[in-house]
Amino acid sequence: MFRSLVIVCSAWILMAASCDKDKTPAPAIAPTNLVLVTTVSTDNSGTVQFKATATNAVSYDFDLGNGVFRTAADGNLTYRYTASGSYDVNVIAKSTGGQTTSLRKTITVAVARSLVWSDEFETPGAPDPAKWGFDIGAGGWGNAELQYYTNRLANASISNGTLKITTIRESFSGSSFTSARLLSRDKFSFTYGRVDVRATLPVGAGTWPAIWMLGNNIGTVGWPACGEIDIMEHRGNDPNRIHGGVHYTGNSGAGGIGGTVLSTNVSTVFRVYSIEWTDQFIKFMVDDAVYFTFPNATTLPFNLSFFLLLNVAMGGHFGGAVDPAFSSSIMEIDYVRVYN
């Protein structure tokens, strides 16, 4: 009896297995009826709402037409473009089996600039402590510079509507020169936008004025991983040639990536030094004329918050030899303006 039961059970198992083998897997079905609805904000903020729907879709990938990619499981996405323009958006709907269906749509976005932070330097005396702090010390933090940065009025003061950063030949705490380095760290930082700084530059071989930015996370990741954006650098040893560019891991120090332009009378005529910074590019300008464009990417540090710096160094790796007759010179700044 036991043997008969085994035979019967074995036969049933073989029949079940045979039935399973005869079953054909359901075919993978690609999403159908894909629809993309876009709503562009009318406030010129660059904000766009995307709503994608499709039959049999379980997730949606968005190529936003500017090098940025996003995924939304429910097909709903809100994104803010940082520059005006037309963007070719591609949405890809995915099914559980990995099948895809795509749809393209061109949208036009308007982005209006608004002033988000500025210093017009209208109040005489020391720079506004709510907007600026000071780096204090010598050596330029690895650049072999010759000045000692102070917070004295002799080196940084406001009068007649401009900030004067004055570099002086004098013996001070073991250094041969004094100057100032102002920074907005812990007071103001931002991500993307436009910066305009109207200034005249110091004169004299060895002077090294700079208008620049550092990543706000420098305290945790260090330099150059935090990223550096040089809005303007100038060498008194090469008058009127303006330098702009970026530094980051693998492209720091002399390996920075940038460009130059030959301007005129930069020590006697106020010029406007600018960048336009988006998730796609950083454009460097003098008096609104673009002379270098750096392509931004999601893998780079230039998509986080940065703060501003203003300083004049002496000598160092970039400034070079100092004129023995140099006594003092000034970088004069009319305003610093940051737009969204």
C-alpha positions as CSV (number, residue, x, y, z in Angstrom):
1,M,0.0,0.0,0.0
2,F,2.8,2.4,0.8
3,R,4.5,1.6,-2.5
4,S,1.2,2.4,-4.4
5,L,0.9,5.7,-2.7
6,V,4.5,6.7,-3.7
7,I,3.7,5.7,-7.3
8,V,0.6,7.8,-7.4
9,C,2.2,10.8,-5.8
10,S,5.2,10.6,-8.2
11,A,2.9,10.5,-11.1
12,W,1.0,13.6,-9.9
13,I,4.3,15.5,-9.5
14,L,5.4,14.6,-13.0
15,M,2.1,15.8,-14.4
16,A,2.3,19.1,-12.5
17,A,5.8,19.7,-13.7
18,S,4.8,18.9,-17.3
19,C,1.9,21.5,-17.0
20,D,4.3,24.1,-15.7
21,K,6.7,23.6,-18.6
22,D,3.8,24.1,-21.0
23,K,3.1,27.6,-19.5
24,T,4.5,30.5,-21.7
25,P,5.7,33.6,-19.7
26,A,3.6,36.7,-20.2
27,P,5.3,38.9,-22.8
28,A,6.9,42.2,-21.5
29,I,4.7,45.1,-22.4
30,A,6.1,48.5,-23.2
31,P,4.2,51.5,-21.8
32,T,1.6,53.0,-24.1
33,N,-0.4,56.2,-24.3
34,L,2.6,58.3,-23.0
35,V,1.5,61.9,-22.3
36,L,3.7,64.8,-21.0
37,V,2.1,67.9,-19.6
38,T,4.4,70.8,-18.9
39,T,3.5,74.0,-16.9
40,V,5.9,76.8,-17.2
41,S,5.7,79.3,-14.3
42,T,4.6,82.8,-15.4
43,D,6.7,84.6,-12.7
44,N,9.9,84.3,-14.8
45,S,11.5,82.1,-12.1
46,G,12.4,79.4,-14.5
47,T,10.2,76.8,-12.6
48,V,8.5,74.1,-14.7
49,Q,6.2,71.4,-13.5
50,F,6.2,68.2,-15.5
51,K,3.5,65.5,-15.3
52,A,4.0,62.3,-17.3
53,T,1.4,59.5,-17.5
54,A,1.4,56.2,-19.4
55,T,-0.3,52.9,-19.3
56,N,1.8,50.1,-17.8
57,A,4.5,52.5,-16.6
58,V,6.1,52.2,-13.2
59,S,8.7,55.0,-13.4
60,Y,9.7,57.9,-15.6
61,D,13.2,59.3,-16.5
62,F,13.5,62.9,-17.5
63,D,16.2,64.4,-19.7
64,L,15.6,68.1,-19.1
65,G,17.5,69.3,-22.1
66,N,20.3,71.0,-20.2
67,G,22.5,68.1,-19.2
68,V,20.4,67.3,-16.1
69,F,18.6,64.0,-15.6
70,R,15.9,63.2,-13.0
71,T,13.7,60.2,-12.2
72,A,10.2,60.3,-10.8
73,A,8.3,57.1,-9.9
74,D,4.9,58.8,-10.3
75,G,5.8,61.0,-13.3
76,N,5.5,64.3,-11.3
77,L,8.6,66.5,-11.3
78,T,9.2,70.2,-10.5
79,Y,12.5,71.7,-11.8
80,R,13.9,75.3,-11.9
81,Y,15.9,76.3,-14.9
82,T,18.6,78.9,-14.2
83,A,18.8,80.4,-17.7
84,S,16.3,81.6,-20.3
85,G,16.1,79.5,-23.4
86,S,14.4,76.6,-25.3
87,Y,14.9,73.1,-23.9
88,D,14.3,69.8,-25.7
89,V,12.9,67.6,-22.9
90,N,12.8,63.8,-23.3
91,V,10.7,61.7,-21.0
92,I,11.2,57.9,-20.9
93,A,8.4,55.7,-19.4
94,K,9.5,52.3,-18.0
95,S,7.4,49.2,-17.4
96,T,8.0,46.4,-14.8
97,G,9.8,44.4,-17.4
98,G,12.1,47.2,-18.4
99,Q,10.4,48.0,-21.6
100,T,10.5,51.7,-22.5
101,T,8.6,54.3,-24.5
102,S,9.8,57.9,-24.9
103,L,8.4,61.3,-25.9
104,R,10.1,64.6,-26.7
105,K,8.7,68.1,-26.1
106,T,10.3,71.5,-26.5
107,I,9.6,74.1,-23.8
108,T,10.6,77.8,-23.7
109,V,11.6,79.2,-20.3
110,A,12.1,82.8,-19.2
111,V,14.3,83.6,-16.3
112,A,14.4,87.1,-14.9
113,R,17.3,88.3,-12.8
114,S,16.6,89.9,-9.4
115,L,19.1,91.3,-7.0
116,V,19.5,88.9,-4.0
117,W,22.6,90.5,-2.2
118,S,24.8,93.5,-2.7
119,D,27.1,95.9,-1.0
120,E,27.2,99.5,-2.4
121,F,29.9,100.6,0.1
122,E,28.0,103.8,1.0
123,T,28.8,103.9,4.8
124,P,32.2,105.4,5.6
125,G,34.6,103.4,7.8
126,A,35.1,99.7,8.2
127,P,33.4,97.2,5.9
128,D,29.9,96.1,7.1
129,P,30.5,93.3,9.6
130,A,27.1,91.8,8.7
131,K,28.4,91.2,5.2
132,W,32.2,90.8,5.4
133,G,34.7,89.1,7.6
134,F,38.5,89.0,7.4
135,D,41.1,86.4,6.9
136,I,44.1,87.4,9.1
137,G,47.6,86.1,8.6
138,A,50.7,85.8,6.3
139,G,51.9,83.7,3.4
140,G,48.6,83.4,1.5
141,W,47.9,79.9,2.7
142,G,50.3,78.1,0.5
143,N,50.9,80.7,-2.2
144,A,54.2,82.0,-0.9
145,E,52.7,85.5,-0.8
146,L,54.6,88.4,0.9
147,Q,51.8,90.3,2.6
148,Y,50.2,90.0,6.0
149,Y,46.5,90.3,5.8
150,T,45.0,92.5,8.5
151,N,41.6,93.9,9.5
152,R,42.9,97.5,10.0
153,L,41.3,100.5,8.4
154,A,44.7,101.3,6.9
155,N,44.2,98.2,4.7
156,A,40.4,98.1,4.2
157,S,38.1,101.1,4.5
158,I,35.1,102.7,2.8
159,S,35.0,106.3,1.7
160,N,33.3,108.4,-1.0
161,G,31.1,105.4,-1.9
162,T,33.9,102.9,-2.6
163,L,35.8,100.2,-0.7
164,K,39.5,100.6,-0.8
165,I,41.8,97.6,-0.2
166,T,45.2,99.1,0.3
167,T,48.4,97.3,0.0
168,I,51.3,98.9,1.8
169,R,55.1,98.2,2.0
170,E,55.8,98.0,5.7
171,S,57.3,95.6,8.2
172,F,54.4,93.9,10.0
173,S,54.5,90.7,12.0
174,G,57.4,89.4,10.0
175,S,56.0,90.3,6.6
176,S,57.2,93.0,4.2
177,F,53.7,94.2,3.1
178,T,50.2,94.5,4.6
179,S,46.9,94.1,2.8
180,A,43.4,92.8,3.4
181,R,41.3,89.8,2.4
182,L,37.5,90.2,2.9
183,L,35.1,87.2,2.6
184,S,31.4,86.6,3.0
185,R,31.8,83.2,4.5
186,D,29.1,82.4,7.2
187,K,27.4,85.6,6.2
188,F,26.3,85.1,2.6
189,S,26.6,82.2,0.1
190,F,24.6,81.2,-2.9
191,T,24.3,78.7,-5.7
192,Y,24.0,79.8,-9.4
193,G,23.3,83.4,-10.5
194,R,25.3,86.4,-11.8
195,V,27.9,88.4,-9.9
196,D,29.0,91.9,-10.9
197,V,31.9,93.7,-9.3
198,R,32.8,97.2,-10.5
199,A,36.4,98.0,-9.6
200,T,39.7,99.6,-10.5
201,L,42.8,97.5,-9.9
202,P,46.1,98.3,-8.1
203,V,49.2,99.2,-10.1
204,G,52.7,97.9,-9.7
205,A,54.8,94.8,-10.4
206,G,54.0,92.1,-7.9
207,T,50.4,93.2,-7.1
208,W,47.9,90.4,-7.4
209,P,44.3,91.5,-6.9
210,A,41.5,88.9,-6.9
211,I,37.7,88.8,-6.9
212,W,36.8,85.2,-6.4
213,M,34.7,82.5,-4.7
214,L,35.1,79.3,-2.7
215,G,32.8,76.4,-2.0
216,N,31.0,76.8,1.3
217,N,32.0,73.2,2.3
218,I,35.7,74.0,2.4
219,G,35.7,73.4,6.1
220,T,34.7,69.8,5.7
221,V,36.2,68.7,2.3
222,G,39.1,71.2,2.0
223,W,40.6,72.8,-1.0
224,P,40.5,72.1,-4.0
225,A,37.6,69.6,-3.5
226,C,35.4,72.5,-2.5
227,G,35.9,74.2,-5.8
228,E,37.2,77.7,-6.6
229,I,35.8,80.3,-9.1
230,D,38.1,83.2,-10.0
231,I,35.9,86.0,-11.3
232,M,38.9,88.2,-11.8
233,E,42.7,88.0,-11.2
234,H,45.3,90.4,-12.4
235,R,49.1,90.5,-12.4
236,G,50.8,93.8,-12.0
237,N,53.7,92.2,-14.0
238,D,51.3,91.8,-16.9
239,P,49.2,94.9,-16.9
240,N,45.6,94.9,-18.3
241,R,45.4,91.1,-18.8
242,I,42.4,89.8,-16.9
243,H,42.3,86.1,-15.8
244,G,39.2,84.1,-15.0
245,G,38.7,80.4,-14.4
246,V,38.1,77.5,-12.0
247,H,40.0,75.1,-9.7
248,Y,38.9,71.8,-8.4
249,T,40.3,68.3,-7.6
250,G,42.6,67.3,-10.5
251,N,42.7,70.9,-11.8
252,S,44.1,73.0,-9.0
253,G,47.0,75.5,-8.7
254,A,48.7,75.9,-12.0
255,G,46.4,73.2,-13.4
256,G,43.3,75.4,-13.1
257,I,41.1,75.8,-16.2
258,G,40.4,79.3,-17.4
259,G,41.0,82.1,-20.0
260,T,42.3,85.6,-20.3
261,V,41.4,88.8,-22.0
262,L,43.4,91.9,-22.6
263,S,41.5,95.0,-21.4
264,T,42.6,98.6,-21.1
265,N,43.3,101.1,-18.3
266,V,42.1,98.7,-15.6
267,S,43.9,100.7,-12.9
268,T,42.4,104.0,-13.9
269,V,39.0,103.1,-15.3
270,F,36.2,101.2,-13.4
271,R,35.5,97.9,-15.2
272,V,32.7,95.5,-14.3
273,Y,34.0,92.0,-13.7
274,S,31.3,89.3,-13.9
275,I,30.4,85.7,-14.0
276,E,27.1,84.1,-15.1
277,W,26.9,80.7,-13.3
278,T,24.3,78.0,-14.0
279,D,24.2,74.2,-13.8
280,Q,25.3,74.2,-17.5
281,F,28.2,76.7,-17.6
282,I,30.1,79.5,-16.0
283,K,30.7,82.5,-18.2
284,F,33.5,85.0,-17.4
285,M,33.0,88.6,-18.5
286,V,34.6,92.1,-18.5
287,D,32.1,94.9,-19.1
288,D,29.5,92.2,-20.3
289,A,31.8,90.8,-22.9
290,V,32.3,87.0,-22.5
291,Y,35.9,85.9,-22.9
292,F,35.8,82.4,-21.4
293,T,33.1,79.7,-20.8
294,F,33.6,76.7,-18.6
295,P,31.1,73.8,-19.1
296,N,29.6,72.8,-15.7
297,A,28.6,69.2,-14.9
298,T,26.8,67.4,-12.1
299,T,30.1,65.6,-11.2
300,L,31.8,69.0,-10.4
301,P,31.7,71.0,-7.2
302,F,30.2,74.0,-9.0
303,N,26.6,73.0,-8.1
304,L,26.8,73.8,-4.4
305,S,26.9,77.0,-2.3
306,F,29.8,79.4,-2.7
307,F,30.9,82.5,-0.8
308,L,32.7,85.7,-2.0
309,L,36.3,86.9,-1.5
310,L,38.0,90.2,-2.3
311,N,41.8,90.7,-1.7
312,V,45.1,92.0,-3.0
313,A,48.1,89.8,-2.5
314,M,51.8,90.7,-3.2
315,G,54.2,88.4,-5.0
316,G,53.7,84.7,-4.6
317,H,53.4,82.0,-7.2
318,F,51.1,84.1,-9.4
319,G,52.0,87.7,-8.5
320,G,55.7,87.2,-9.3
321,A,58.6,89.6,-8.6
322,V,57.7,92.9,-6.7
323,D,59.0,96.2,-8.0
324,P,61.6,97.4,-5.5
325,A,60.2,100.9,-5.7
326,F,56.6,99.8,-4.8
327,S,55.2,101.6,-1.8
328,S,51.4,101.2,-1.9
329,S,48.5,100.8,-4.2
330,I,44.7,100.3,-4.0
331,M,42.0,98.1,-5.4
332,E,38.9,100.3,-5.4
333,I,35.5,98.6,-5.5
334,D,32.3,100.5,-6.3
335,Y,29.9,97.7,-5.7
336,V,29.4,93.9,-5.4
337,R,26.0,92.7,-6.7
338,V,24.6,89.2,-6.8
339,Y,21.6,88.3,-8.9
340,N,19.6,85.0,-8.8
